[in-house]
Amino acid sequence: MPDPHHQIPTREKVLIIGAGPAGLAAAAALKALEVPFDLVDRAAHVGGIWDPEREDSPVWPTMEMISSREHTQYEDLLQPVSYPEFLSPGQMAKYLRAYAARHDLTEHFRPRTAVRSARPFEEGVWQVELSTGEIGIYRAVISAHGISERPHLPGWAQEIPSSVQVMHSKDWKGADGLEGKRVLVVGSGQSAADISVDAARRALEVRWSMRTGHWVVPRRVAGIPGDVAASREPSALGGLNQKIAETVIRRTVGDPVAAGLPAPQGGLLEDAVIVSDDVLDRVREGRVTPAGEVTGIAEDGTITHRASGSDTAQQTYAPDVIVLATGYESGADHLPQDVVPRTASGELDLFLGAFARGRDDLVILGQQRVSGGVLPILVEQADIAAYMMAATREGAASDSPALAQFRRVRAGSESAVPAKPASRDGGLLGRLGGVLGAHRVTPRAALTTGDDGAENLVPVADRDTLLARLRSVRGLFA
Ligand SMILES: Cc1cc2nc3c(=O)[nH]c(=O)nc-3n(C[C@H](O)[C@H](O)[C@H](O)COP(=O)(O)OP(=O)(O)OC[C@H]3O[C@@H](n4cnc5c(N)ncnc54)[C@H](O)[C@@H]3O)c2cc1C
């Protein structure tokens, strides 16, 4: 693969797989450190899932992001002030293209080029096979392939007869065409809530099958985006926060149980909350009917499900369309399985969710879900990756103290991704905002979006803790 721009052999380059927000962050960081790289994506443009022209994107044009503008931007290119506080996918796509242009990343970008496989021969030598048929040798790989490559389907999906239209939430494109149809949305998480609201605009009937209940919080708290409020509010109320936060949420958007949804499993501050300004209203209006988990499916497509909030009562429903908002499995089909082992709980075993253990030539960015804006996490991971790639390039001093220290920290770390609740201090707004931007979730809650307790689902990380750890590790280099 000759490089059209710099004529640098690929064996001296890093290959970035994926040109979404994470891949672009990595490309900008490598460029800043003058580390040669190529950037490839199977898509026609940069922007990852935020390109609205992509058929295979899990976002749809009318959706609104749940993280605010302020928490959805790179530090070196702020979002235009003319944009709303919560962007549409099209606006995010424009922003990401502007970011690529600003850093001249497009000259390194090969569109419509998928990586079929990337396998290491030895440390620093990767053989990469592309969809174009080309085979190249790279010195390192930064895989920024995202977390929506592997849709998870519940086992019973195979039993759905062909008379019922079935799709994963990844293929949701909006409610057009649902007029007169009965829709079943399956899943306990954010996508299920958003799709239920969207479907209710057109469909005759929408049922929302949830296995686990969650708190529902609004995008704004006292007129301020929740994630922004969280970052501004000083610690004040200590242990009272949970009760106060729950009371405020009940009085503003309302109690999910009173609306007819299953009870959240834990307190507001530990829950994998749903951010929605509309879903409780749609439920109260009867335009979205809550249902419990699916327990059976007949040959004619009639579904049996538990009544919402009941372990015993069963109900039936004959949907025309089933949307499975049942999450994504973690993994990378283009990487050999033995290169990134999994932890006992089925997650990819990556230091700080990104760094392969025991080797400096592989980083996998963004392999966790967080509540709120994920961009700051992707940027920290990408920056550390770039420092690592700079410290290991040919001609670099072989005894970089920062790299040696990084290796020591990586070797000594236990958990792949911090998922446990961190400290509970923080003021009321901070806690409310924290719900939106930095809430804590337990590993159990992490399974709920996948909805059937399946293993290998993309893990949920505690955003604040992960960010703090990444920043301290990045401090070793900077
Ligand atoms: C419905 C939905 C709503 C979301 N809302 C928000 C939100 O409001 N705020 C927020 O911060 N985050 C949100 N996210 C999280 C989202 O994942 C991140 O915002 C962001 O897109 C992650 O960037 P990424 O670069 O890691 O992955 P992606 O954006 O998924 O990009 C990965 C890229 O890698 C490419 N790729 C994958 N495999 C290969 C291969 N083998 N060869 C070549 N190319 C490959 C893909 O084509 C893709 O372009 C949401 C996610 C979903 C699914």
The ligand as an ORCA input file, in Angstrom:
! r2SCAN-3c Opt
* xyz 0 1
  C     -28.344      5.340     19.263
  C     -27.092      5.891     19.859
  C     -27.112      7.130     20.476
  C     -25.952      7.669     21.036
  N     -26.010      8.908     21.628
  C     -24.884      9.454     22.138
  C     -24.883     10.771     22.709
  O     -25.909     11.439     22.787
  N     -23.710     11.271     23.172
  C     -22.543     10.571     23.096
  O     -21.502     11.079     23.505
  N     -22.513      9.331     22.574
  C     -23.644      8.759     22.104
  N     -23.595      7.497     21.545
  C     -22.338      6.725     21.633
  C     -21.528      6.715     20.324
  O     -21.029      5.444     20.256
  C     -20.409      7.744     20.370
  O     -20.960      9.060     20.340
  C     -19.409      7.694     19.201
  O     -20.026      7.509     17.957
  C     -18.347      6.644     19.398
  O     -17.348      6.890     18.439
  P     -16.423      5.740     17.846
  O     -15.499      6.425     16.923
  O     -15.871      4.946     18.970
  O     -17.394      4.754     17.078
  P     -18.359      4.902     15.781
  O     -18.984      6.249     15.723
  O     -19.246      3.709     15.877
  O     -17.379      4.732     14.558
  C     -16.723      3.527     14.283
  C     -16.328      3.499     12.827
  O     -15.491      2.354     12.596
  C     -15.814      1.822     11.328
  N     -15.403      0.403     11.294
  C     -15.774     -0.583     12.145
  N     -15.166     -1.731     11.817
  C     -14.401     -1.467     10.734
  C     -13.527     -2.264      9.945
  N     -13.313     -3.565     10.187
  N     -12.886     -1.673      8.889
  C     -13.081     -0.335      8.617
  N     -13.894      0.442      9.341
  C     -14.539     -0.106     10.390
  C     -17.308      1.992     11.209
  O     -17.700      1.967      9.835
  C     -17.507      3.352     11.870
  O     -17.502      4.400     10.931
  C     -24.749      6.931     21.001
  C     -24.723      5.676     20.384
  C     -25.868      5.159     19.819
  C     -25.812      3.793     19.187
*
